[in-house]
Amino acid sequence: MRKIVAAVLVWCFASGGLAAESLVAKDQSGNSMTLLNQPCEGALLEQITLAAAVVPGEKKYQRGVMFYAGKSYDACWFAYNDTVLILDSAGDKSAIPMTSFKDLSI
């Protein structure tokens, strides 16, 4: 049931049907990924288009911020099945289960 609730939460967020400004996933090392309720634009989106990203043909990238090993990276993300797929400004691709994301404003 928790997996279904998390999937619906991220899907609603990605489609603009959720009022939350951001969802956050954190690990024990202090690394985090923040999903923002804003379209991904600019140079990072161009980089994704040129790299064919993670799923070719995906057009609904959202903006995010990844904090990893003490550094902050701009990122673009989208929901795919029960996973959030991410491409950051360093060119790294990541996949994080939707169940990892929480709305910290609740």
Jmol script that loads the backbone (N, CA, C; Angstrom):
load data "model"
ATOM      1  N   MET A   1       0.817  -1.192   0.000  1.00  0.00           N
ATOM      2  CA  MET A   1       0.000   0.000   0.000  1.00  0.00           C
ATOM      3  C   MET A   1       0.865   1.263   0.000  1.00  0.00           C
ATOM      4  N   ARG A   2       1.956   1.265   0.764  1.00  0.00           N
ATOM      5  CA  ARG A   2       2.847   2.429   0.825  1.00  0.00           C
ATOM      6  C   ARG A   2       3.420   2.734  -0.554  1.00  0.00           C
ATOM      7  N   LYS A   3       3.748   1.688  -1.323  1.00  0.00           N
ATOM      8  CA  LYS A   3       4.303   1.864  -2.653  1.00  0.00           C
ATOM      9  C   LYS A   3       3.288   2.541  -3.574  1.00  0.00           C
ATOM     10  N   ILE A   4       2.019   2.158  -3.464  1.00  0.00           N
ATOM     11  CA  ILE A   4       0.971   2.750  -4.288  1.00  0.00           C
ATOM     12  C   ILE A   4       0.775   4.219  -3.921  1.00  0.00           C
ATOM     13  N   VAL A   5       0.737   4.522  -2.636  1.00  0.00           N
ATOM     14  CA  VAL A   5       0.565   5.909  -2.190  1.00  0.00           C
ATOM     15  C   VAL A   5       1.716   6.768  -2.689  1.00  0.00           C
ATOM     16  N   ALA A   6       2.946   6.280  -2.590  1.00  0.00           N
ATOM     17  CA  ALA A   6       4.110   7.040  -3.052  1.00  0.00           C
ATOM     18  C   ALA A   6       4.060   7.237  -4.561  1.00  0.00           C
ATOM     19  N   ALA A   7       3.664   6.225  -5.301  1.00  0.00           N
ATOM     20  CA  ALA A   7       3.563   6.336  -6.756  1.00  0.00           C
ATOM     21  C   ALA A   7       2.530   7.378  -7.151  1.00  0.00           C
ATOM     22  N   VAL A   8       1.386   7.372  -6.485  1.00  0.00           N
ATOM     23  CA  VAL A   8       0.341   8.360  -6.765  1.00  0.00           C
ATOM     24  C   VAL A   8       0.828   9.755  -6.403  1.00  0.00           C
ATOM     25  N   LEU A   9       1.518   9.896  -5.278  1.00  0.00           N
ATOM     26  CA  LEU A   9       2.048  11.183  -4.837  1.00  0.00           C
ATOM     27  C   LEU A   9       2.986  11.770  -5.883  1.00  0.00           C
ATOM     28  N   VAL A  10       3.964  10.986  -6.356  1.00  0.00           N
ATOM     29  CA  VAL A  10       4.925  11.485  -7.339  1.00  0.00           C
ATOM     30  C   VAL A  10       4.237  11.748  -8.673  1.00  0.00           C
ATOM     31  N   TRP A  11       3.310  10.878  -9.082  1.00  0.00           N
ATOM     32  CA  TRP A  11       2.604  11.084 -10.342  1.00  0.00           C
ATOM     33  C   TRP A  11       1.796  12.377 -10.294  1.00  0.00           C
ATOM     34  N   CYS A  12       1.052  12.593  -9.212  1.00  0.00           N
ATOM     35  CA  CYS A  12       0.268  13.828  -9.074  1.00  0.00           C
ATOM     36  C   CYS A  12       1.176  15.047  -9.076  1.00  0.00           C
ATOM     37  N   PHE A  13       2.309  14.925  -8.399  1.00  0.00           N
ATOM     38  CA  PHE A  13       3.275  16.015  -8.323  1.00  0.00           C
ATOM     39  C   PHE A  13       3.788  16.353  -9.722  1.00  0.00           C
ATOM     40  N   ALA A  14       4.179  15.319 -10.474  1.00  0.00           N
ATOM     41  CA  ALA A  14       4.737  15.518 -11.815  1.00  0.00           C
ATOM     42  C   ALA A  14       3.708  16.082 -12.783  1.00  0.00           C
ATOM     43  N   SER A  15       2.449  15.744 -12.599  1.00  0.00           N
ATOM     44  CA  SER A  15       1.412  16.217 -13.516  1.00  0.00           C
ATOM     45  C   SER A  15       0.848  17.579 -13.109  1.00  0.00           C
ATOM     46  N   GLY A  16       1.357  18.131 -12.010  1.00  0.00           N
ATOM     47  CA  GLY A  16       0.915  19.443 -11.566  1.00  0.00           C
ATOM     48  C   GLY A  16      -0.335  19.401 -10.701  1.00  0.00           C
ATOM     49  N   GLY A  17      -0.762  18.213 -10.327  1.00  0.00           N
ATOM     50  CA  GLY A  17      -1.972  18.083  -9.543  1.00  0.00           C
ATOM     51  C   GLY A  17      -1.744  18.103  -8.045  1.00  0.00           C
ATOM     52  N   LEU A  18      -0.559  18.453  -7.606  1.00  0.00           N
ATOM     53  CA  LEU A  18      -0.235  18.477  -6.185  1.00  0.00           C
ATOM     54  C   LEU A  18       0.295  19.860  -5.838  1.00  0.00           C
ATOM     55  N   ALA A  19      -0.162  20.402  -4.737  1.00  0.00           N
ATOM     56  CA  ALA A  19       0.211  21.759  -4.346  1.00  0.00           C
ATOM     57  C   ALA A  19       1.611  21.853  -3.755  1.00  0.00           C
ATOM     58  N   ALA A  20       2.218  20.753  -3.377  1.00  0.00           N
ATOM     59  CA  ALA A  20       3.540  20.781  -2.751  1.00  0.00           C
ATOM     60  C   ALA A  20       4.560  21.437  -3.675  1.00  0.00           C
ATOM     61  N   GLU A  21       5.484  22.157  -3.099  1.00  0.00           N
ATOM     62  CA  GLU A  21       6.547  22.789  -3.869  1.00  0.00           C
ATOM     63  C   GLU A  21       7.689  21.826  -4.173  1.00  0.00           C
ATOM     64  N   SER A  22       7.893  20.837  -3.283  1.00  0.00           N
ATOM     65  CA  SER A  22       8.993  19.901  -3.504  1.00  0.00           C
ATOM     66  C   SER A  22       8.763  18.600  -2.739  1.00  0.00           C
ATOM     67  N   LEU A  23       9.394  17.552  -3.247  1.00  0.00           N
ATOM     68  CA  LEU A  23       9.452  16.255  -2.578  1.00  0.00           C
ATOM     69  C   LEU A  23      10.929  15.931  -2.415  1.00  0.00           C
ATOM     70  N   VAL A  24      11.293  15.275  -1.318  1.00  0.00           N
ATOM     71  CA  VAL A  24      12.702  15.033  -1.020  1.00  0.00           C
ATOM     72  C   VAL A  24      12.940  13.580  -0.655  1.00  0.00           C
ATOM     73  N   ALA A  25      14.039  13.022  -1.182  1.00  0.00           N
ATOM     74  CA  ALA A  25      14.533  11.706  -0.772  1.00  0.00           C
ATOM     75  C   ALA A  25      15.927  11.916  -0.194  1.00  0.00           C
ATOM     76  N   LYS A  26      16.195  11.321   0.956  1.00  0.00           N
ATOM     77  CA  LYS A  26      17.508  11.436   1.597  1.00  0.00           C
ATOM     78  C   LYS A  26      18.006  10.051   1.962  1.00  0.00           C
ATOM     79  N   ASP A  27      19.331   9.881   1.906  1.00  0.00           N
ATOM     80  CA  ASP A  27      19.906   8.613   2.371  1.00  0.00           C
ATOM     81  C   ASP A  27      20.664   8.831   3.681  1.00  0.00           C
ATOM     82  N   GLN A  28      21.219   7.753   4.243  1.00  0.00           N
ATOM     83  CA  GLN A  28      21.898   7.844   5.535  1.00  0.00           C
ATOM     84  C   GLN A  28      23.183   8.654   5.478  1.00  0.00           C
ATOM     85  N   SER A  29      23.741   8.842   4.281  1.00  0.00           N
ATOM     86  CA  SER A  29      24.987   9.597   4.142  1.00  0.00           C
ATOM     87  C   SER A  29      24.767  11.094   4.008  1.00  0.00           C
ATOM     88  N   GLY A  30      23.503  11.520   3.992  1.00  0.00           N
ATOM     89  CA  GLY A  30      23.205  12.936   3.854  1.00  0.00           C
ATOM     90  C   GLY A  30      23.000  13.383   2.417  1.00  0.00           C
ATOM     91  N   ASN A  31      23.102  12.468   1.464  1.00  0.00           N
ATOM     92  CA  ASN A  31      22.830  12.809   0.076  1.00  0.00           C
ATOM     93  C   ASN A  31      21.320  12.968  -0.085  1.00  0.00           C
ATOM     94  N   SER A  32      20.914  13.837  -1.006  1.00  0.00           N
ATOM     95  CA  SER A  32      19.479  14.035  -1.190  1.00  0.00           C
ATOM     96  C   SER A  32      19.152  14.380  -2.632  1.00  0.00           C
ATOM     97  N   MET A  33      17.906  14.144  -2.986  1.00  0.00           N
ATOM     98  CA  MET A  33      17.361  14.564  -4.274  1.00  0.00           C
ATOM     99  C   MET A  33      16.057  15.274  -3.987  1.00  0.00           C
ATOM    100  N   THR A  34      15.957  16.513  -4.434  1.00  0.00           N
ATOM    101  CA  THR A  34      14.745  17.304  -4.256  1.00  0.00           C
ATOM    102  C   THR A  34      14.063  17.452  -5.604  1.00  0.00           C
ATOM    103  N   LEU A  35      12.810  17.002  -5.678  1.00  0.00           N
ATOM    104  CA  LEU A  35      12.008  17.145  -6.885  1.00  0.00           C
ATOM    105  C   LEU A  35      11.223  18.437  -6.771  1.00  0.00           C
ATOM    106  N   LEU A  36      11.429  19.341  -7.714  1.00  0.00           N
ATOM    107  CA  LEU A  36      10.724  20.613  -7.701  1.00  0.00           C
ATOM    108  C   LEU A  36       9.548  20.558  -8.659  1.00  0.00           C
ATOM    109  N   ASN A  37       8.500  21.259  -8.332  1.00  0.00           N
ATOM    110  CA  ASN A  37       7.291  21.297  -9.146  1.00  0.00           C
ATOM    111  C   ASN A  37       7.419  22.428 -10.168  1.00  0.00           C
ATOM    112  N   GLN A  38       8.469  22.323 -11.018  1.00  0.00           N
ATOM    113  CA  GLN A  38       8.781  23.328 -12.034  1.00  0.00           C
ATOM    114  C   GLN A  38       9.332  22.609 -13.255  1.00  0.00           C
ATOM    115  N   PRO A  39       9.096  23.140 -14.443  1.00  0.00           N
ATOM    116  CA  PRO A  39       9.662  22.496 -15.632  1.00  0.00           C
ATOM    117  C   PRO A  39      11.180  22.631 -15.667  1.00  0.00           C
ATOM    118  N   CYS A  40      11.834  21.642 -16.207  1.00  0.00           N
ATOM    119  CA  CYS A  40      13.283  21.699 -16.410  1.00  0.00           C
ATOM    120  C   CYS A  40      13.527  22.495 -17.694  1.00  0.00           C
ATOM    121  N   GLU A  41      14.421  23.471 -17.615  1.00  0.00           N
ATOM    122  CA  GLU A  41      14.662  24.351 -18.753  1.00  0.00           C
ATOM    123  C   GLU A  41      16.147  24.630 -18.905  1.00  0.00           C
ATOM    124  N   GLY A  42      16.488  25.295 -19.985  1.00  0.00           N
ATOM    125  CA  GLY A  42      17.827  25.806 -20.187  1.00  0.00           C
ATOM    126  C   GLY A  42      18.849  24.783 -20.646  1.00  0.00           C
ATOM    127  N   ALA A  43      20.099  25.045 -20.284  1.00  0.00           N
ATOM    128  CA  ALA A  43      21.225  24.243 -20.761  1.00  0.00           C
ATOM    129  C   ALA A  43      21.140  22.782 -20.324  1.00  0.00           C
ATOM    130  N   LEU A  44      20.652  22.529 -19.112  1.00  0.00           N
ATOM    131  CA  LEU A  44      20.556  21.152 -18.645  1.00  0.00           C
ATOM    132  C   LEU A  44      19.549  20.368 -19.481  1.00  0.00           C
ATOM    133  N   LEU A  45      18.426  20.983 -19.821  1.00  0.00           N
ATOM    134  CA  LEU A  45      17.442  20.313 -20.667  1.00  0.00           C
ATOM    135  C   LEU A  45      18.022  20.032 -22.052  1.00  0.00           C
ATOM    136  N   GLU A  46      18.813  20.963 -22.586  1.00  0.00           N
ATOM    137  CA  GLU A  46      19.490  20.740 -23.875  1.00  0.00           C
ATOM    138  C   GLU A  46      20.455  19.562 -23.769  1.00  0.00           C
ATOM    139  N   GLN A  47      21.177  19.463 -22.658  1.00  0.00           N
ATOM    140  CA  GLN A  47      22.112  18.355 -22.437  1.00  0.00           C
ATOM    141  C   GLN A  47      21.350  17.028 -22.431  1.00  0.00           C
ATOM    142  N   ILE A  48      20.207  17.007 -21.787  1.00  0.00           N
ATOM    143  CA  ILE A  48      19.403  15.787 -21.730  1.00  0.00           C
ATOM    144  C   ILE A  48      18.943  15.392 -23.124  1.00  0.00           C
ATOM    145  N   THR A  49      18.473  16.376 -23.893  1.00  0.00           N
ATOM    146  CA  THR A  49      17.997  16.097 -25.236  1.00  0.00           C
ATOM    147  C   THR A  49      19.121  15.523 -26.092  1.00  0.00           C
ATOM    148  N   LEU A  50      20.310  16.078 -25.995  1.00  0.00           N
ATOM    149  CA  LEU A  50      21.444  15.591 -26.779  1.00  0.00           C
ATOM    150  C   LEU A  50      21.879  14.198 -26.346  1.00  0.00           C
ATOM    151  N   ALA A  51      21.753  13.895 -25.055  1.00  0.00           N
ATOM    152  CA  ALA A  51      22.185  12.599 -24.535  1.00  0.00           C
ATOM    153  C   ALA A  51      21.123  11.515 -24.715  1.00  0.00           C
ATOM    154  N   ALA A  52      19.943  11.884 -25.232  1.00  0.00           N
ATOM    155  CA  ALA A  52      18.805  10.966 -25.367  1.00  0.00           C
ATOM    156  C   ALA A  52      18.354  10.463 -24.009  1.00  0.00           C
ATOM    157  N   ALA A  53      18.888  11.039 -22.961  1.00  0.00           N
ATOM    158  CA  ALA A  53      18.485  10.793 -21.573  1.00  0.00           C
ATOM    159  C   ALA A  53      18.305   9.324 -21.245  1.00  0.00           C
ATOM    160  N   VAL A  54      17.389   9.060 -20.359  1.00  0.00           N
ATOM    161  CA  VAL A  54      17.204   7.708 -19.845  1.00  0.00           C
ATOM    162  C   VAL A  54      16.137   6.966 -20.633  1.00  0.00           C
ATOM    163  N   VAL A  55      15.076   7.645 -20.981  1.00  0.00           N
ATOM    164  CA  VAL A  55      13.991   7.063 -21.770  1.00  0.00           C
ATOM    165  C   VAL A  55      13.775   7.958 -22.991  1.00  0.00           C
ATOM    166  N   PRO A  56      14.218   7.506 -24.171  1.00  0.00           N
ATOM    167  CA  PRO A  56      14.051   8.336 -25.369  1.00  0.00           C
ATOM    168  C   PRO A  56      12.590   8.714 -25.581  1.00  0.00           C
ATOM    169  N   GLY A  57      12.368   9.953 -25.976  1.00  0.00           N
ATOM    170  CA  GLY A  57      11.023  10.422 -26.241  1.00  0.00           C
ATOM    171  C   GLY A  57      10.329  11.075 -25.064  1.00  0.00           C
ATOM    172  N   GLU A  58      10.893  10.975 -23.869  1.00  0.00           N
ATOM    173  CA  GLU A  58      10.277  11.609 -22.706  1.00  0.00           C
ATOM    174  C   GLU A  58      10.352  13.128 -22.865  1.00  0.00           C
ATOM    175  N   LYS A  59       9.243  13.804 -22.665  1.00  0.00           N
ATOM    176  CA  LYS A  59       9.184  15.247 -22.883  1.00  0.00           C
ATOM    177  C   LYS A  59       8.828  16.036 -21.633  1.00  0.00           C
ATOM    178  N   LYS A  60       8.434  15.387 -20.554  1.00  0.00           N
ATOM    179  CA  LYS A  60       7.918  16.102 -19.383  1.00  0.00           C
ATOM    180  C   LYS A  60       8.925  16.131 -18.234  1.00  0.00           C
ATOM    181  N   TYR A  61      10.113  16.629 -18.506  1.00  0.00           N
ATOM    182  CA  TYR A  61      11.121  16.723 -17.466  1.00  0.00           C
ATOM    183  C   TYR A  61      10.779  17.840 -16.488  1.00  0.00           C
ATOM    184  N   GLN A  62      11.012  17.583 -15.207  1.00  0.00           N
ATOM    185  CA  GLN A  62      10.821  18.570 -14.157  1.00  0.00           C
ATOM    186  C   GLN A  62      12.192  18.929 -13.590  1.00  0.00           C
ATOM    187  N   ARG A  63      12.272  20.062 -12.943  1.00  0.00           N
ATOM    188  CA  ARG A  63      13.527  20.534 -12.345  1.00  0.00           C
ATOM    189  C   ARG A  63      13.737  19.875 -10.984  1.00  0.00           C
ATOM    190  N   GLY A  64      15.003  19.674 -10.643  1.00  0.00           N
ATOM    191  CA  GLY A  64      15.352  19.129  -9.343  1.00  0.00           C
ATOM    192  C   GLY A  64      16.729  19.594  -8.920  1.00  0.00           C
ATOM    193  N   VAL A  65      17.073  19.263  -7.684  1.00  0.00           N
ATOM    194  CA  VAL A  65      18.402  19.576  -7.155  1.00  0.00           C
ATOM    195  C   VAL A  65      18.911  18.331  -6.438  1.00  0.00           C
ATOM    196  N   MET A  66      20.095  17.881  -6.841  1.00  0.00           N
ATOM    197  CA  MET A  66      20.714  16.728  -6.195  1.00  0.00           C
ATOM    198  C   MET A  66      21.882  17.220  -5.350  1.00  0.00           C
ATOM    199  N   PHE A  67      21.948  16.742  -4.127  1.00  0.00           N
ATOM    200  CA  PHE A  67      23.066  17.043  -3.238  1.00  0.00           C
ATOM    201  C   PHE A  67      23.780  15.725  -3.001  1.00  0.00           C
ATOM    202  N   TYR A  68      25.035  15.632  -3.479  1.00  0.00           N
ATOM    203  CA  TYR A  68      25.767  14.369  -3.384  1.00  0.00           C
ATOM    204  C   TYR A  68      27.221  14.638  -3.015  1.00  0.00           C
ATOM    205  N   ALA A  69      27.709  13.942  -2.015  1.00  0.00           N
ATOM    206  CA  ALA A  69      29.105  14.035  -1.574  1.00  0.00           C
ATOM    207  C   ALA A  69      29.525  15.486  -1.334  1.00  0.00           C
ATOM    208  N   GLY A  70      28.633  16.266  -0.722  1.00  0.00           N
ATOM    209  CA  GLY A  70      28.957  17.640  -0.373  1.00  0.00           C
ATOM    210  C   GLY A  70      28.811  18.650  -1.493  1.00  0.00           C
ATOM    211  N   LYS A  71      28.348  18.212  -2.673  1.00  0.00           N
ATOM    212  CA  LYS A  71      28.189  19.125  -3.796  1.00  0.00           C
ATOM    213  C   LYS A  71      26.737  19.145  -4.252  1.00  0.00           C
ATOM    214  N   SER A  72      26.308  20.309  -4.734  1.00  0.00           N
ATOM    215  CA  SER A  72      24.956  20.479  -5.242  1.00  0.00           C
ATOM    216  C   SER A  72      24.978  20.450  -6.769  1.00  0.00           C
ATOM    217  N   TYR A  73      24.020  19.751  -7.364  1.00  0.00           N
ATOM    218  CA  TYR A  73      23.922  19.629  -8.813  1.00  0.00           C
ATOM    219  C   TYR A  73      22.503  19.961  -9.254  1.00  0.00           C
ATOM    220  N   ASP A  74      22.371  20.733 -10.327  1.00  0.00           N
ATOM    221  CA  ASP A  74      21.067  20.905 -10.955  1.00  0.00           C
ATOM    222  C   ASP A  74      20.706  19.574 -11.585  1.00  0.00           C
ATOM    223  N   ALA A  75      19.419  19.295 -11.678  1.00  0.00           N
ATOM    224  CA  ALA A  75      18.983  18.019 -12.242  1.00  0.00           C
ATOM    225  C   ALA A  75      17.630  18.175 -12.919  1.00  0.00           C
ATOM    226  N   CYS A  76      17.358  17.259 -13.826  1.00  0.00           N
ATOM    227  CA  CYS A  76      16.039  17.116 -14.419  1.00  0.00           C
ATOM    228  C   CYS A  76      15.568  15.708 -14.107  1.00  0.00           C
ATOM    229  N   TRP A  77      14.255  15.544 -13.917  1.00  0.00           N
ATOM    230  CA  TRP A  77      13.724  14.242 -13.531  1.00  0.00           C
ATOM    231  C   TRP A  77      12.350  14.020 -14.159  1.00  0.00           C
ATOM    232  N   PHE A  78      11.954  12.755 -14.187  1.00  0.00           N
ATOM    233  CA  PHE A  78      10.586  12.402 -14.546  1.00  0.00           C
ATOM    234  C   PHE A  78      10.250  11.057 -13.920  1.00  0.00           C
ATOM    235  N   ALA A  79       8.963  10.845 -13.738  1.00  0.00           N
ATOM    236  CA  ALA A  79       8.489   9.588 -13.151  1.00  0.00           C
ATOM    237  C   ALA A  79       8.323   8.557 -14.264  1.00  0.00           C
ATOM    238  N   TYR A  80       8.809   7.348 -14.012  1.00  0.00           N
ATOM    239  CA  TYR A  80       8.703   6.259 -14.978  1.00  0.00           C
ATOM    240  C   TYR A  80       8.381   4.983 -14.206  1.00  0.00           C
ATOM    241  N   ASN A  81       7.180   4.466 -14.430  1.00  0.00           N
ATOM    242  CA  ASN A  81       6.681   3.323 -13.657  1.00  0.00           C
ATOM    243  C   ASN A  81       6.723   3.684 -12.173  1.00  0.00           C
ATOM    244  N   ASP A  82       7.418   2.917 -11.346  1.00  0.00           N
ATOM    245  CA  ASP A  82       7.472   3.216  -9.905  1.00  0.00           C
ATOM    246  C   ASP A  82       8.822   3.798  -9.497  1.00  0.00           C
ATOM    247  N   THR A  83       9.463   4.487 -10.454  1.00  0.00           N
ATOM    248  CA  THR A  83      10.806   5.023 -10.240  1.00  0.00           C
ATOM    249  C   THR A  83      10.878   6.469 -10.712  1.00  0.00           C
ATOM    250  N   VAL A  84      11.717   7.253 -10.053  1.00  0.00           N
ATOM    251  CA  VAL A  84      12.037   8.602 -10.515  1.00  0.00           C
ATOM    252  C   VAL A  84      13.401   8.517 -11.188  1.00  0.00           C
ATOM    253  N   LEU A  85      13.439   8.875 -12.474  1.00  0.00           N
ATOM    254  CA  LEU A  85      14.682   8.847 -13.241  1.00  0.00           C
ATOM    255  C   LEU A  85      15.241  10.262 -13.307  1.00  0.00           C
ATOM    256  N   ILE A  86      16.558  10.367 -13.090  1.00  0.00           N
ATOM    257  CA  ILE A  86      17.210  11.666 -12.904  1.00  0.00           C
ATOM    258  C   ILE A  86      18.454  11.761 -13.781  1.00  0.00           C
ATOM    259  N   LEU A  87      18.663  12.933 -14.367  1.00  0.00           N
ATOM    260  CA  LEU A  87      19.920  13.254 -15.032  1.00  0.00           C
ATOM    261  C   LEU A  87      20.407  14.553 -14.429  1.00  0.00           C
ATOM    262  N   ASP A  88      21.631  14.531 -13.856  1.00  0.00           N
ATOM    263  CA  ASP A  88      22.122  15.750 -13.194  1.00  0.00           C
ATOM    264  C   ASP A  88      23.112  16.493 -14.079  1.00  0.00           C
ATOM    265  N   SER A  89      23.516  17.676 -13.633  1.00  0.00           N
ATOM    266  CA  SER A  89      24.381  18.556 -14.419  1.00  0.00           C
ATOM    267  C   SER A  89      25.788  17.995 -14.619  1.00  0.00           C
ATOM    268  N   ALA A  90      26.167  16.960 -13.872  1.00  0.00           N
ATOM    269  CA  ALA A  90      27.454  16.299 -14.098  1.00  0.00           C
ATOM    270  C   ALA A  90      27.332  15.232 -15.179  1.00  0.00           C
ATOM    271  N   GLY A  91      26.089  15.003 -15.662  1.00  0.00           N
ATOM    272  CA  GLY A  91      25.856  14.001 -16.690  1.00  0.00           C
ATOM    273  C   GLY A  91      25.543  12.621 -16.144  1.00  0.00           C
ATOM    274  N   ASP A  92      25.452  12.514 -14.831  1.00  0.00           N
ATOM    275  CA  ASP A  92      25.156  11.220 -14.220  1.00  0.00           C
ATOM    276  C   ASP A  92      23.664  10.933 -14.243  1.00  0.00           C
ATOM    277  N   LYS A  93      23.335   9.656 -14.455  1.00  0.00           N
ATOM    278  CA  LYS A  93      21.949   9.195 -14.443  1.00  0.00           C
ATOM    279  C   LYS A  93      21.704   8.429 -13.150  1.00  0.00           C
ATOM    280  N   SER A  94      20.540   8.637 -12.564  1.00  0.00           N
ATOM    281  CA  SER A  94      20.182   7.959 -11.320  1.00  0.00           C
ATOM    282  C   SER A  94      18.736   7.504 -11.402  1.00  0.00           C
ATOM    283  N   ALA A  95      18.418   6.499 -10.608  1.00  0.00           N
ATOM    284  CA  ALA A  95      17.044   6.031 -10.466  1.00  0.00           C
ATOM    285  C   ALA A  95      16.768   5.848  -8.975  1.00  0.00           C
ATOM    286  N   ILE A  96      15.688   6.447  -8.507  1.00  0.00           N
ATOM    287  CA  ILE A  96      15.328   6.365  -7.093  1.00  0.00           C
ATOM    288  C   ILE A  96      13.873   5.903  -7.013  1.00  0.00           C
ATOM    289  N   PRO A  97      13.579   4.897  -6.197  1.00  0.00           N
ATOM    290  CA  PRO A  97      12.186   4.443  -6.065  1.00  0.00           C
ATOM    291  C   PRO A  97      11.286   5.576  -5.568  1.00  0.00           C
ATOM    292  N   MET A  98      10.092   5.639  -6.110  1.00  0.00           N
ATOM    293  CA  MET A  98       9.138   6.678  -5.694  1.00  0.00           C
ATOM    294  C   MET A  98       8.853   6.631  -4.203  1.00  0.00           C
ATOM    295  N   THR A  99       8.930   5.464  -3.619  1.00  0.00           N
ATOM    296  CA  THR A  99       8.634   5.318  -2.199  1.00  0.00           C
ATOM    297  C   THR A  99       9.635   6.056  -1.318  1.00  0.00           C
ATOM    298  N   SER A 100      10.775   6.461  -1.874  1.00  0.00           N
ATOM    299  CA  SER A 100      11.796   7.171  -1.103  1.00  0.00           C
ATOM    300  C   SER A 100      11.483   8.641  -0.901  1.00  0.00           C
ATOM    301  N   PHE A 101      10.548   9.193  -1.688  1.00  0.00           N
ATOM    302  CA  PHE A 101      10.283  10.631  -1.658  1.00  0.00           C
ATOM    303  C   PHE A 101       9.190  10.973  -0.659  1.00  0.00           C
ATOM    304  N   LYS A 102       9.425  12.067   0.067  1.00  0.00           N
ATOM    305  CA  LYS A 102       8.495  12.539   1.091  1.00  0.00           C
ATOM    306  C   LYS A 102       8.191  14.013   0.865  1.00  0.00           C
ATOM    307  N   ASP A 103       6.972  14.405   1.189  1.00  0.00           N
ATOM    308  CA  ASP A 103       6.596  15.818   1.185  1.00  0.00           C
ATOM    309  C   ASP A 103       6.896  16.326   2.587  1.00  0.00           C
ATOM    310  N   LEU A 104       7.944  17.099   2.742  1.00  0.00           N
ATOM    311  CA  LEU A 104       8.372  17.565   4.048  1.00  0.00           C
ATOM    312  C   LEU A 104       7.506  18.691   4.600  1.00  0.00           C
ATOM    313  N   SER A 105       6.591  19.214   3.778  1.00  0.00           N
ATOM    314  CA  SER A 105       5.736  20.292   4.253  1.00  0.00           C
ATOM    315  C   SER A 105       4.538  19.768   5.059  1.00  0.00           C
ATOM    316  N   ILE A 106       4.327  18.472   5.039  1.00  0.00           N
ATOM    317  CA  ILE A 106       3.193  17.876   5.769  1.00  0.00           C
ATOM    318  C   ILE A 106       3.555  17.693   7.223  1.00  0.00           C
TER     319      ILE A 106
END
end "model"
wireframe off; spacefill off
backbone 0.3
color backbone group
